[in-house]
Amino acid sequence: MMPMTNAAKHLTNGGRELIAFRVGDQEFCVNIMSVREIRGWTPATPMPHAPSYMLGVINLRGAVLPIIDFSARLGMPPAQPTVRHVIIVAQVNRQVVGLLVDAVSDILTVSDSDIQPTPDIASEFDRSFARGVLAIEGRMICLVELDSVFQGEEREAA
């Protein structure tokens, strides 16, 4: 039997692995278990009558993948995609979607005690998707619950 790594020990003690990414000048993170892959930016084919934050669809190995501008979905200025942007292919409920972000910055292993509650002054929308805030190495990283970001109509659109 192989000895457990520190990361594995941490995970068995209530820890979790998260993927951190940048959108504008802010950092967010999501549970690594919801991420299928990370790929470079591919221009999307626009869809008529799609929500403003849906850039369109791409062909991902024969499957149609909706591409969501994560920045626009969170109410921030829409991204202007370049070759430096990446698409995080993620499972959201039963739907696979591509999230356009500026860059993936880190893989974090944190314990539940590292996650601080979302401030009460945050808007109702912010609190609906933000599961907490991580203060790590001088950075403030918002923990996002993808299932909450895409509820109801938004999930149908994707």
C-alpha positions in Angstrom: 0.0 0.0 0.0 1.3 3.4 -1.0 1.6 6.1 1.7 -0.9 8.9 1.6 0.3 12.2 0.3 -0.4 15.4 2.3 -3.1 16.4 -0.2 -4.8 13.0 0.1 -4.6 13.2 4.0 -6.1 16.7 3.8 -8.9 15.5 1.6 -9.8 12.6 3.9 -10.0 15.1 6.8 -12.9 17.2 5.3 -10.8 19.0 2.7 -11.7 19.7 -0.9 -9.8 20.4 -4.2 -10.8 23.5 -6.1 -9.8 25.0 -9.5 -9.1 28.7 -9.2 -9.5 31.0 -12.3 -9.5 34.7 -13.2 -12.3 36.8 -14.6 -11.1 40.4 -15.1 -9.3 41.3 -11.9 -11.2 38.9 -9.7 -10.5 35.3 -8.8 -13.1 32.5 -8.4 -12.9 28.8 -7.8 -15.1 25.8 -8.3 -15.1 22.2 -7.1 -12.6 20.3 -9.2 -15.1 17.4 -9.4 -17.4 19.5 -11.6 -14.6 20.2 -14.1 -14.3 17.8 -17.1 -11.5 19.6 -18.9 -9.8 22.9 -19.6 -9.2 23.9 -23.2 -8.1 26.9 -25.2 -10.6 29.4 -26.6 -12.5 28.3 -29.7 -14.8 30.8 -31.4 -18.4 29.9 -30.8 -21.3 29.9 -33.3 -23.9 32.3 -32.0 -27.4 31.0 -31.4 -30.5 33.1 -32.1 -32.5 34.4 -29.1 -29.8 33.2 -26.7 -29.3 35.1 -23.4 -26.7 37.8 -23.7 -24.1 35.8 -21.6 -24.3 32.8 -23.9 -21.6 33.3 -26.6 -22.9 30.4 -28.7 -22.0 26.7 -29.2 -18.9 24.8 -30.3 -18.4 21.2 -31.4 -16.6 19.3 -28.7 -15.8 15.8 -30.2 -19.1 15.5 -31.8 -21.2 17.0 -29.0 -22.7 20.5 -29.0 -21.3 22.5 -26.1 -22.9 25.8 -25.0 -20.3 28.5 -24.2 -21.1 30.8 -21.4 -19.3 34.1 -20.8 -18.8 33.7 -17.0 -18.0 37.4 -16.6 -21.3 38.5 -18.3 -23.2 35.8 -16.4 -22.1 37.3 -13.1 -23.1 40.8 -14.2 -19.6 42.0 -14.9 -18.5 43.5 -18.3 -18.6 40.9 -21.1 -15.3 39.3 -22.1 -13.6 40.1 -25.4 -12.2 36.6 -26.1 -8.6 36.2 -27.3 -6.3 33.2 -27.8 -5.3 33.7 -24.1 -8.8 32.9 -22.8 -9.7 29.4 -21.8 -12.9 27.4 -21.6 -13.5 25.3 -18.5 -15.8 22.4 -19.5 -17.9 21.7 -16.5 -20.8 19.6 -15.4 -23.6 21.7 -14.1 -26.4 19.6 -12.8 -27.0 17.2 -15.8 -25.7 19.6 -18.4 -22.2 20.0 -19.7 -21.3 23.7 -20.4 -18.2 25.6 -21.4 -17.3 28.6 -19.1 -15.2 31.3 -20.8 -12.7 32.7 -18.3 -9.5 34.7 -18.6 -7.2 32.0 -17.2 -6.9 29.1 -14.8 -4.6 30.2 -12.0 -4.3 27.4 -9.5 -5.5 24.1 -8.1 -6.2 24.6 -4.3 -6.6 22.0 -1.6 -8.6 23.6 1.3 -10.4 22.5 4.4 -13.9 23.6 5.2 -12.5 25.8 7.9 -10.6 27.8 5.3 -13.9 28.9 3.7 -15.3 32.1 5.2 -19.0 33.0 4.8 -20.0 35.4 2.1 -20.3 38.9 3.6 -23.8 40.0 4.5 -23.4 43.1 2.4 -23.2 41.1 -0.8 -26.3 41.3 -3.0 -28.9 38.5 -3.0 -27.6 37.4 -6.5 -24.0 37.2 -5.1 -25.1 35.2 -2.1 -27.1 32.9 -4.4 -24.0 31.5 -6.2 -21.1 32.4 -3.8 -20.6 29.7 -1.2 -17.9 31.5 0.6 -14.6 33.4 0.3 -11.1 32.0 0.6 -8.3 34.2 1.9 -5.1 32.5 0.6 -1.6 34.0 0.3 -3.0 37.5 0.2 -5.6 36.6 -2.4 -9.4 36.8 -2.0 -11.0 34.0 -4.0 -14.8 33.6 -4.3 -16.0 29.9 -4.1 -18.7 29.5 -6.7 -21.5 26.9 -6.7 -22.0 26.3 -10.4 -25.4 24.7 -9.9 -26.6 27.9 -8.3 -25.2 30.1 -11.1 -27.3 28.2 -13.7 -30.7 27.7 -12.2 -34.1 27.7 -13.9 -34.3 29.6 -17.1 -30.5 30.0 -17.4 -30.0 26.2 -17.3 -32.7 25.8 -20.0 -31.0 28.3 -22.2 -27.7 26.4 -21.9 
